[in-house]
Amino acid sequence: MSDLRIHIDRDLCDGCGSCITACSEDVLALEDGKANLIAEDFCDGFGECLPACPTGALSLEAKPHTCRS
């Protein structure tokens, strides 16, 4: 598991769904005609979906770290 997750630029997303097909973790879905990360905790951060996006709407970003006491 990576410390990265997918970020979706909703302004660039055209809703084609190619990233959803490419995602092996099934963490992406179309919502309101745009790709959305629906299961952030299960995103492996390997970016298999990135090359599938024809508009470049996907990128990797660091997962926020939570402090545990």
Buried (B, 14 or more C-beta within 10 A) or exposed (E): EEEBBBEBBEEBBEBBBBBBEBBEBEBBBBEEEBBBBBEEEEBBBBBBBBEBBEEEBBBBEEBEEEEEE
